[in-house]
């Protein structure tokens, strides 16, 4: 994959964003020499329509706070500014209008998602619009991943590079549960985001500030 001056895309609900997201993004940026990473919170994710998701404006504010100290990271509201279901192909089309046409995009995904790419909306067109960085943790079955990547490259001309990242076993689901139960999330979430969560009483069923 030719990644000089390429722009990385970190998508997701970010409900909330946590240090695991940031570690992965920085690892991929450094490994592939990306010009910058765009963190793009989803508005209405097509695969999570049955889940209760925090208001997009709140999630976007948390992302902005989390990335503002890194000159290579930038928060983008390109998805939450549009109405309706959000698909990757729509986001890529919007980005093509925002940047010069010669910019390359690298969509950052977990290694497991490589098997799900063919279920994405208009996935064959997506393959023609961006490359992918498949992030794997240490100990992952690399031979199995390479085999799957090879199949997608031969059959659909996909451009997928695997990147090994440190294992940070943190999830947004776990963070929400810890807040609900009154447990600390310090060091799991950037301090500025922790402050925002408690000041705005997010993820709490009772109106109280946790210590």
C-alpha positions as CSV (number, residue, x, y, z in Angstrom):
1,X,0.0,0.0,0.0
2,X,1.3,3.5,-1.0
3,X,0.5,5.6,2.1
4,X,2.6,8.8,1.6
5,X,0.3,11.7,2.3
6,X,-2.6,9.3,2.9
7,X,-5.4,10.1,5.3
8,X,-6.4,7.5,7.9
9,X,-10.0,7.2,8.8
10,X,-11.0,6.0,12.3
11,X,-14.8,5.5,12.3
12,X,-17.1,4.3,15.0
13,X,-19.7,5.4,17.5
14,X,-17.1,6.4,20.1
15,X,-19.6,6.1,22.9
16,X,-17.3,7.1,24.5
17,X,-13.9,7.3,22.8
18,X,-11.1,5.7,24.9
19,X,-7.4,5.3,25.0
20,X,-7.6,2.0,23.0
21,X,-8.9,4.0,20.0
22,X,-6.1,6.5,20.4
23,X,-3.3,3.8,20.7
24,X,-4.6,2.0,17.6
25,X,-4.8,5.3,15.5
26,X,-1.3,6.4,16.5
27,X,0.2,2.9,15.8
28,X,-1.3,2.8,12.3
29,X,-0.3,6.4,11.6
30,X,3.3,5.8,12.6
31,X,3.5,2.3,10.9
32,X,2.1,3.5,7.6
33,X,3.4,7.1,7.6
34,X,-0.1,8.6,7.3
35,X,-0.4,12.4,7.0
36,X,-3.2,12.5,9.5
37,X,-6.0,10.5,11.1
38,X,-9.6,11.6,10.9
39,X,-11.8,10.5,13.8
40,X,-15.4,10.3,12.4
41,X,-18.2,9.6,14.9
42,X,-21.1,7.8,13.3
43,X,-24.5,9.5,13.2
44,X,-26.8,6.6,12.6
45,X,-24.7,3.4,12.2
46,X,-26.6,0.9,9.9
47,X,-25.6,-2.1,12.1
48,X,-26.6,-0.6,15.5
49,X,-30.1,0.7,14.9
50,X,-31.5,-1.3,17.9
51,X,-29.0,0.1,20.4
52,X,-29.4,3.3,22.4
53,X,-26.5,5.6,21.4
54,X,-25.5,8.8,23.1
55,X,-26.5,11.9,21.1
56,X,-24.1,12.5,18.2
57,X,-23.2,16.0,19.3
58,X,-22.0,14.7,22.7
59,X,-19.9,12.0,21.2
60,X,-18.4,14.4,18.8
61,X,-17.4,16.8,21.6
62,X,-15.7,13.9,23.4
63,X,-13.8,13.0,20.3
64,X,-12.6,16.6,19.9
65,X,-11.4,16.7,23.4
66,X,-9.6,13.4,23.1
67,X,-7.6,14.3,19.9
68,X,-7.0,18.0,20.3
69,X,-3.4,17.5,21.8
70,X,-2.2,15.4,18.8
71,X,-1.3,17.5,15.7
72,X,-1.9,14.4,13.5
73,X,-5.4,13.7,14.8
74,X,-8.5,15.6,13.8
75,X,-12.2,15.2,14.7
76,X,-14.6,15.3,11.8
77,X,-18.4,15.8,11.9
78,X,-18.8,14.8,8.3
79,X,-21.2,11.9,9.2
80,X,-23.2,13.5,12.0
81,X,-23.9,16.5,9.8
82,X,-25.9,14.5,7.4
83,X,-29.2,12.8,7.9
84,X,-30.2,9.2,7.5
85,X,-28.2,6.0,7.7
86,X,-24.5,6.4,7.3
87,X,-22.5,4.1,5.0
88,X,-18.8,4.1,4.4
89,X,-19.2,4.8,0.7
90,X,-21.1,8.0,1.4
91,X,-18.5,9.2,3.8
92,X,-15.7,8.5,1.2
93,X,-17.7,10.4,-1.4
94,X,-18.0,13.4,0.9
95,X,-14.3,13.3,1.8
96,X,-13.4,13.3,-1.9
97,X,-15.2,16.6,-2.2
98,X,-13.4,18.0,0.8
99,X,-9.9,17.0,-0.2
100,X,-8.0,16.9,-3.4
101,X,-8.8,13.9,-5.6
102,X,-5.3,12.6,-5.4
103,X,-5.4,12.0,-1.7
104,X,-5.4,8.3,-0.6
105,X,-7.7,7.1,2.2
106,X,-6.9,4.3,4.6
107,X,-9.8,3.0,6.6
108,X,-8.7,1.5,9.9
109,X,-10.5,-1.7,11.0
110,X,-10.0,-4.5,13.4
111,X,-8.6,-7.7,11.9
112,X,-11.9,-9.5,12.5
113,X,-13.7,-7.0,10.3
114,X,-11.8,-8.2,7.3
115,X,-14.2,-11.2,7.1
116,X,-17.2,-8.8,7.2
117,X,-16.1,-6.3,4.5
118,X,-18.0,-8.1,1.8
119,X,-21.2,-7.4,3.7
120,X,-20.6,-3.7,3.6
121,X,-23.0,-1.6,1.5
122,X,-21.5,-1.5,-2.1
123,X,-18.3,-3.0,-0.8
124,X,-16.8,-3.5,-4.2
125,X,-17.0,0.3,-4.9
126,X,-15.6,1.0,-1.4
127,X,-12.6,-1.2,-2.3
128,X,-12.0,1.1,-5.3
129,X,-12.2,4.2,-3.1
130,X,-9.9,3.4,-0.2
131,X,-7.3,1.0,1.2
132,X,-7.6,-0.7,4.6
133,X,-5.4,-1.1,7.6
134,X,-6.4,-4.2,9.4
135,X,-5.2,-3.9,13.0
136,X,-4.3,-7.2,14.8
137,X,-3.3,-7.8,18.3
138,X,-0.3,-9.9,19.3
139,X,-1.0,-13.6,19.2
140,X,-3.6,-13.2,16.4
141,X,-3.6,-16.0,13.8
142,X,-1.6,-14.0,11.2
143,X,-1.6,-16.8,8.6
144,X,-5.4,-17.0,8.6
145,X,-5.6,-13.2,8.2
146,X,-3.1,-13.1,5.4
147,X,-5.1,-15.8,3.6
148,X,-8.3,-13.9,3.8
149,X,-6.6,-10.7,2.7
150,X,-5.2,-12.5,-0.3
151,X,-8.6,-13.8,-1.3
152,X,-10.1,-10.2,-1.2
153,X,-7.1,-8.8,-3.1
154,X,-7.4,-11.4,-5.9
155,X,-11.2,-11.4,-6.2
156,X,-12.0,-7.7,-5.6
157,X,-8.7,-5.9,-6.0
158,X,-8.9,-4.8,-2.4
159,X,-5.9,-3.0,-0.9
160,X,-5.5,-4.3,2.7
161,X,-2.4,-4.0,4.9
162,X,-2.2,-5.6,8.4
163,X,-0.7,-3.6,11.2
164,X,0.2,-5.1,14.6
165,X,-0.9,-3.0,17.5
166,X,-0.4,-3.2,21.3
167,X,-3.2,-5.0,23.1
168,X,-5.3,-2.6,25.0
169,X,-8.2,-4.5,26.4
170,X,-10.7,-1.7,26.8
171,X,-14.2,-1.3,25.4
172,X,-16.8,1.5,25.4
173,X,-19.3,-1.0,26.8
174,X,-17.0,-1.7,29.8
175,X,-16.5,2.0,30.4
176,X,-20.2,2.7,30.4
177,X,-20.8,-0.1,32.8
178,X,-18.0,1.1,35.1
179,X,-19.5,4.6,35.2
180,X,-23.0,3.2,35.9
181,X,-21.7,1.2,38.8
182,X,-19.6,4.0,40.2
183,X,-16.1,2.6,39.3
184,X,-13.2,4.7,38.1
185,X,-12.4,5.1,34.4
186,X,-9.2,7.0,35.0
187,X,-6.4,6.0,32.6
188,X,-9.0,4.2,30.4
189,X,-10.3,7.5,29.0
190,X,-8.4,10.8,28.4
191,X,-8.8,13.1,31.4
192,X,-10.6,15.8,29.4
193,X,-13.1,13.3,28.3
194,X,-13.6,11.9,31.9
195,X,-14.3,15.5,33.0
196,X,-16.8,16.0,30.2
197,X,-18.6,12.8,31.0
198,X,-19.1,13.6,34.7
199,X,-19.9,17.3,34.1
200,X,-22.7,16.2,31.7
201,X,-23.7,13.2,33.7
202,X,-23.4,10.8,30.8
203,X,-24.0,7.1,31.2
204,X,-25.7,7.6,34.6
205,X,-29.1,6.4,35.5
206,X,-29.1,8.5,38.7
207,X,-28.4,12.3,38.6
208,X,-25.3,12.4,40.7
209,X,-21.6,13.1,40.1
210,X,-19.2,10.2,40.8
211,X,-16.0,10.8,42.8
